[in-house]
Amino acid sequence: MNWTLKDKMNVAKGIAWFAVLFSLIVSVMLIANYVQLKTVDPLESPALQTLVERLHDNPQDEALKEDIRALDLLIRKAYFTSQWQIRTGAYLLLFGVVVFVLAIRYLKSLSNELDELESIEKDAFLDKQLARKWMIYTGAGLFVLAMLSGVFSNNILDDYEPKVLAEVQMPSGVEVIEVQPVADNQIEPVVEAESPAHEESVQTETATGEPEVAASTEPEQKAASAATKATVPTREQLRANYPFFRGPDGNGIAYQTKVPEKFDVASGDKVLWKVKVPKHGYNSPIVWGDQLFVTGADNDARVVYCYNKNTGDLLWEANADQIAGSPAKLPKVTEDTGLAAPTMATNGAAVFALFGTGDVMSLDFSGKRLWAKNLGVPDNHYGHSSSLIIHKDKLLIQYDTNRGAKVLALSTTDGSTQWETVRDVRISWASPVLANVNGKVQLVLTGEPLVAGYDPENGKELWTVDCMMGEVGPSVGYADGVVYAANEYATLAAIKVGSQAEVIWEESEYLPEVASPLAKDGLLIIATSYGVLACYDAKDGSKYWEQEYGDGIYASPIYADGKVYVMDMGGNLHVIRLAKEFELVAESELGEKSVCSPVFADGKMYLRGFDHLYCIGN
């Protein structure tokens, strides 16, 4: 087919008009989306708040619970749908404007080939002045107006801070327990790793697009090798100290006896010391020997603090600064998560800290930096909070963000990546747990929609179960070959693991938002953000008892010496006998809000409130 000049011009006109109409429609949709977000925020639902208030008055109303779950799911879907609409609309608008401009430029080039200039001038669409106006006023005007609407819409979503339930804090970085520490001079210096000849080939799939930048200087690397070479604490050493989030295995079990049960802050009864932490953080303490570690952060600095666990004296502090790849502009986080939510980890020779900037750092016990690097700034609309855990000579990190999900292992000696495995899940705030399954350690993680087990030696995925939904905050519980995964508005699932994994029972009456399940001696304890503590049979899910409190619970329950220690958000510590019938042992008031679990060491209990650290003992 032979195209005449006029045919080409007609086609170009049609394309230009189509691009204009297309851009106009997209612009109207973006502007409408902006107006809708200004008037009705999809994340602030009076209806949901009303239902939650009704549930407080009628905690047994199953129909009401189902309504809350359904409405919460719709609200969350609306949130992410609006984000998708904004991103997609912006790209479509840009595409329409580009097509329009190209069509106009093509028309102008064709106009130069016409012999009859008068006919060109009669065509208002092709007049140079009018064409310029079309480009400036229609193209640029619509583009700028709609893009501004998209930007402002994004800001509305970015600035969102959940306010449905009291002042609380987002998942993770809110718990730890302790065990009878051993004095430094009693700890066996170094135990060689039970190393398989060499680890299997490492995987370094960087599907998330987040850069990994080694930041240790050469002297730091040499110091790291000298200080932490092949340091692998024994099982006894781990249990005699409290090295990780929720204990030596990350499952909420403390191996302590004769621990404190009651105290009185007002009178000072059994309060051995109380100190104010300079910078705020939602991470729980870890303890090794006579040293206790926490982190704190604000807009000025991210800091590791080391205290003498016997006296409360601040021994040293170390800034997480001058780390290659660390963002010049801090990521946006909500106040109830902050930049210091992940709990630290230690192997007895070094301590490891992770901040909401993606900076991870290793320090020796005198506060000297051994190595540091940035994992890539986590894209997280609340703030990163998954805590750290160590297996042999590997620092294990769950890094599930909006930009992508992965789990990785760094060398404890120099921070080099030993393996990295991409995960097919959405963003999660849960933390890793080590489970001994048939004599072999597995790394168990939870997120939406999968609960999964990995080989901590090489990152190989061993099994997955599709059973979770929503923004997953609680880590898993584990006991006797069964993983207990739960999330509010989703389910509580008991997963039997082995050569294969299967759900053996599910329950949905009481579900945690942040606090992790605790499984011990055939019983399962669940703590909810609306203040209900419930006990189930770990084998079949039948409920033994429930107890309601005035404040919600974000700190994970911790087992120690036959009892369960539960800290609610009002700062009230409830000590319950672990039994099939509810038995209250003691209750005490901290005097300030708290979301951190109790930590036990050397016959003492350590508590972290919003502002202070406390040591409780006889």
N, C-alpha and C positions, 0 to 999 in steps of 0.2 A: 504494500500500500504506500503510495506516494503522498507524503504530508506536505501541504502547502504552508506558506508562512502564516496565513490566517488560521489554519487548523492548529498549528503549534501554539499560536497566541491564544486561541480559544481554550485549549487544554490547560495552558499555563494559568489563564484567568480562572478556570474552574478549580484548579488545585489551590490557587491563592484564596478564592472565596471559601472553599472547603476548610482550608487552614484557619481562616479568620473565624468561621462559625465554630469549628472544633475548639479553638483556643478560647472563644467566648464562653462556650458551654463549660469547659473545664474550669475557667476562671470563676464562673458563677458558682460551681460546685465547691471550689475551695473557699470562696468567700462565705458561702452558706455554712460550710463546715466550721469556719472560724466563728461566725455568729452563734451557731448552735453550741459550741464549746464555751463561749462567753456567757451564754444564758443557762445552759444545762451541762454541767461537768459530768461526763459519764462515770467518773470515779467517786463522785460525792452523791450518794444516793440516800435521800431522806427515808425512802421506803425500806432500805436495808437497815438503817439505823433504828427505825421503828420496830422492825422484826426482831433485831438483836435485843432491844429493850424488852420486848414481849417474851423472848426466850429466857431472859433472866428471871422473869416472874413465873414462867411455866417451863422449867427445864426438862420436863418429861414429855412435852408436846412433840411427838415424832413428825406430825404433818408440818408443823412450824419449822422444824429443822430442815426438812426436805425443801420447803419454800425458800429458806435462807440459802441453802446450797445452790438451788437453781438460779436464784436472783444474783448471787455472788458470781456464779459462772458467767451469766449474761453480762454483768458489769465488766468483768475482766475481758471478755471477748470484745465488748464495745471499746474498751481502752485500746487494745491492740489493733482492732479494725480501724479506728480513727487514725492511729499512727500509720497504718498501711495506706489508707486513703490519702493522707497528706503527702507521703513520699511518692506514691504513684502519680497523684495529681500534679505534683511539681514537675516530674519527668515528662508527663504527657503535655503539660503546658509549654515546657521548653521545646519539645518536639514540634508542636504546632506552630510556635513562633518562628522556629528555624525554617520549617517548610514554607511558611508565608514569605519570609525574607528572600529565600532562594527563588521562589516563584516570581516575585517582583523583579529581582535582579535579572532573571531570565527574560521576562517580558521587556525590560528596558533594553537588553541586548538585541532582542528581535526587532524592537521599534526602530533601531538604527538602520535596519535593512529595508525598511519600507520606502517606496519611492514617493508616495503621496503624503507629505508631511501634514497637509491640512486634515486628512482623515485621522491621522494620529492624534492631532490636537482636539479633534471632535470627541475622541474617546477619553472621557474624563478619568477613567480608571488608569489610563496609561500616561496621563499628564505627569511630568516630572515632579512638579510641586505637590500635586495630589498624592502621587506615589510616596513621596517623602513624608507627607503628613500621615498617610496610612501606616507607614513603617514606624514613625515616631509615636503617633498618638494611639493607634490601634494596637500595634505589636508591643512596643515598649510599655505603653500605658497598662494594657491588660496584664502583661508579664509582671511588671513591678507590683501592681495592685494584688494580683493573686499570689505572687511569691511572698509578699509581706503577710498576707493572710495565713499562708502556710507556715511561715516562720513564727508568727505570733501563736498559732495553734500549737506548734511544737513546744513553745515556751510554757504554755498552759500545762501541757502534759509533763514536761520536765520538772516544773515547780511543784507538782502534786506531792503532798505529804499526807499519808493515810491518817485519818482522825476518828475512825469509827469507834475504836475502843481506847480508853484512857491513854496516858503517856506510856508507851512501850517501846520496845526496840526490835529491830528486824532480826531475822534468823542468824544464828550462829554467834560465835564470839561471846557466848553468854554462859559458859559453864566449864567446870573442871572439878576434879576431886583429887584428893591427895592420899598418899600413903606414907607410912612411917619412914621418914628419910633417914639415910645413913650419913654420918659425918664424913666429910671429904676424905679424911685420912683412913676411913674404914672401907672406902670404895675401891674395889679392884681397879687398878689403873686403866688397863686396856685389855679387851677381850677380842681376839681376832675373829673376824666375821666368818660364819660357816659358809664360806663362799663356794658356790658352784664354780668350777674352774674359771669361767668368765661368764658374765651374764649373756643371755641370748641377744642377738642383734637388736639394737635399739631402734625404735620407730620415732621419727621426728616429722610427723605430718602436721604442718602448720596451717590447717584449714581455716583457722580463725582469722588469719591475717594479722595476728598480733605479734609484733616483733619481739624476739628474744635477744637482749643485748647484755653480754657479759660485762660487768662493770668492775670486777676486781682488778686491782693493779697487780703487777708482778710480785711486789713484796707481800701483798695481802695473800696471794695464792700460795707463796712459800710458807707464810705463817699458818695458813689453813692446813697445808699438808703436814706441817710439823705438829700442830696442836691436835688435830682430829684424825690422824691417819688410822684407818681401819678400826675406829672406836665403835664397838657394838656392845652395849650394856647387856647383861644377862637378864633373864626373866625375873630373877629374884631382885636385882637392882631396880628394875622398872617398877616392880610392885612395892618396893620399899620407899620409892619416891613417887612424885606425881608429875609425870613428864608431858602429858598431852591433855587436850580437850576431852573431858569426861573420863579421864583416867588412863591407865597403862595400855588399854586396848581401845579406848574411845567409846566404851559401851556403858559407862555409868557405874562401874563397880570399883569401890575403894577397898583395899585390903588392910584395913586398920581395925584395931580393937580398943576398947576402953576409951572411946572418943566422947567429947563433950556433947551433952544433950540440950542444956538450957543455959541461958545467960541473961544478964540485965545491963544494957548499955547505960541507962540512966544512973544507976547506982555504981556501975563499974564492976559488978559482980562477975567474975570469971573473964572479964575483958582484960587480957594481958597487955595489949597495946592497940592503939588506933592512930592511923596516920592519913593525912590528906594526900591524894595522888595529884601531882601538879597539873597534868593534862587528862582530859576525860577519855574514857574508853569503855567499851562493853565486853571486853575479853575477860576471861577468868584467869586467876593466877595459875602458874605452874611452879613446882618446887623440886629442887634437887639439893641434897645435903642441907646446908644451913642457908641456902639462898632461895629467894622467892622472886619471880619475875612477872611483870605485867607490861603492857604498852599503853600509851596515851597519845592523843593527836589533836591538833586544831589546825587552823589555816596557816599557822606559822611554822609548825614543825611536827614531825612524827618521831616519837621517842620510846626507847626501851628503858624501863626502870628496874634496878636490882636492889632488893631489900634484904636485910638480915631477918630471917624468919623468926628468930628468937626475941629480937629486941625492937624490930620495926625500923631500924636505922636505914636510911637510904645509902647504899654502898657506892653506887655509881649510876650514871645515866648515859645513854648513847643515842645520838641523833641518826636517823635514816636520811642522810643528805649526800649530795654530790655523787649520786648513783646514775651511771650512764643510762639514758633512755627514760629516766623519770620525767613525768610531764611537768612542763613549766607552769601550766594552768591546772589547778586541782580539779578532779572530776566532781560533778555534782552528786551529793549524797544527802539523804535525809538526816535530821537530827537524831532520830532514834536508831541510826546505824553508825553514822560517822565514818571516820577514816581508820579507826583502830578497833574493829570488831573481831577479827580473827584471833583466836587464842594461840599463844606461842607453842613451841615444842623444844625438847632438849634430849640429848643422848648422854648427858653427864660430862661431856667435854666441851660442848658448845651449845648455845641457845640460838633459836631461829625465829624470826619475826616476819610477818607479812602484813602489809598495810593496804588500804583501799586504793592507793595509787598504783598498785601492782608491783611495788618495791618489796623484794624479799632480801633479808640480810642475816648473816651469821656472825655471832660474836663469841669470844671465849668468855670464861667465867670472871675475867677481870674487866670486861667491857671493851676489849680490843677487837676491832672489826677484822674478821677473817676473809669474808667475801660478801659481795652484794651484787644484785642485778635487778633489772626490771622485766617482768613477764609480759608487758603490754598492759596498758591501762584497761581495767575491766569495764566493759559497757554494762552498767548495772543501775537501774533506775532507783534503787534504794542505797546501794553501796555494797561493796564486796564484804562477805563475812565468813566464808568457809575457813575453818581452822586447819592447822597443820598436824601431821602425824608422821612418825618415822618408823621404817622397817629396815632393820640392819643398818646399812650405810646409805640409805635412800630417804630423802625428804619427800613425802608424798603430798601432792597439792591437787585438790578438786577445783577446777577453774571453769565453771559453767557460767557463761555470760550471755547477754543478748546477741553478741557478735559471733558466738560459737561456743561449743562445749568441748572440754578435754580434761583428761587427768594426766599428770606428768610426775616424773620422779627426777629430783636433782641430787647430785652427789653431795653428801654432807661435808665432804672434805673441801671441795672447790666450787660447788654450785653448778657444775656442768650438767647438761641434760643427759640422763641415762636412758630414758625412754619417754615417749609421749603418745597418748592414744586419744583419737578423736571420739567423742561420744554423741550418739544420736538422741540428744535430749535438749530441752529448753533450759532457760536460766534456773539455777538452783542456789539456795543459801545453806544447804545441808553440808555436813562435814564428813570426812572419810572415817570408816571404822575398820579395825582389823579383827577378823573372825577366824578362829581355829576350826577348820572344817576337816574332820577325819584326819587330824594330824598335820594338815597343811594350812598355812596362813593364806587367807584371801582378803583382798581389799574390797569392801562393800560400799557402794555409793547409791544415792537415791536422787531422782529428779523427775520431771514430767517428760515422758510417761513411764520411764523405766527404773526399776531397781536392778542393779547389776553387780556381778562379782568379777574381780580382776586378779590376775597373778601379779603380786607386787614386785616380783623379780624382773618381769619383762613387759608388763602392761597388757598382756593378752586377756581379752574378754573371755570369761569362763562360762557365764550364763546371764540371761536377762529375763525379767518378768515384767510384762506391760500391765501395770495396775495403778499408777499414780496419775494425778491431775492437779492443775493449779500451780500456784507459786510455792514450791516445796521448801519448807524451812527445817522441819525436824530431821535429824539424822536417824539412822536405823538403830534398833535394839537388836541384841543377839544373845542366844543361849541355846545350848544343846542341839546344834544343827539347824536351828530355825531363826530366820531373819524376820524382824517385826518392823514393817514400814508403815508410816501413817502421814496423813496431811489433812488439815481442816477442809471441810466441804468435799472431801474425796472418800477415803476409806482407811481402815486399819486392816492390813493384810499380813497374815502369818505365812511365810514362804519357807518351805522345806528345801534345803540346798544339799547338794551332793553331786553325783554325776549329772543329774538334771535338777532343775528347780521347778517347784510347783506351789501354787497357793493352796494351803490346806484348810484355811478358814478366813472369813472376812467379817468385820463388824463396823458399824457406822454410828453407833449411839453417841460416843464421846471421842472426839478427834482433836489432836493437838495442832496449834498453829505454828509454834516454835519449839516448845519443849519436846525432847526426844523420848521415845518409849524406853522403859527400864524393864529388862527381863532377868529374873533371878529366882532360883529354887521353885520352878514351876508356876510362878506368878508373873503377871505383866502389869506394870503401873503406867497409866496414861494421865498426863496433866494438861489441862486446857487453858486457853487464853480467857475463857469466861469463868474461871475459878473452880471448876469441878476436877477432883482427883478421883480416879476410878481404878479398881483392881479386877483383873480378868484371869481366868485359867489360861495359862500359856499354851496348853495342848489343844483345847477346843474352842476357846473364845467365850465361854460362859462367864457371866459377870458375878463376882463375889460381893463387892460393895462399891459405894460411891460416897464422896464427901464434898460438900460445896463450901467454898470460902468467899469472902467479900471481895477479894482482889484476884485478878487474873494471874496466870502462871506462865512465864516465859523461860525461866531457868529449868533445866532438865533435872528430874529427880535423881538423887545419888544414893546408892546403897552403901552402908558401912555398919558392920558389927550387928547384923540382924535387923537393922532399922533403915527406913527410907527418909532422907532429908529433902524437904521441899521448900524452896524459897519463893514466895509470891512477889508480885510486882510492888506491893506496898511495903516490902521489907520485913515481912513476917515469916519467920522460920518455923515450919511445922515438922515435927519428928513423929513418924508413924511406924508402928511395928509391922514388919513384913509378914503378913498372915492373911488367912482367908476371911477373917473377921476384922473389921476396922477397930484399931486400938490406938488412941492418941497417947504418945509418950510424953511430949513436951511442946510448948510453944514459946517463942521469944520474939521481941521486936528489935529490929536493927536501928530504927530511928531515922532511916532514909530509904528511898526507893532502891530496888535492886532487881537485876535480871540475870545475875551470875550465880552459878551453883556453888554449894559449899565445897571446900577443898580440905582434905585431911592429911596431916603429916605429923609423925612423932607424937601422937596422942593429943594433938591440937587441931582446931578447926579454923580455917581461914575464909573470910567472907569479904566480898567486894560490893560496896554500894555504889551509888552514882558518883559519890565524891571521895569516900574513904575506903581504906583497907582495915580489916579488923582481925585480931588474933584472939581466939577463944580457947581457954584452957583452965585446968584446975590449979 
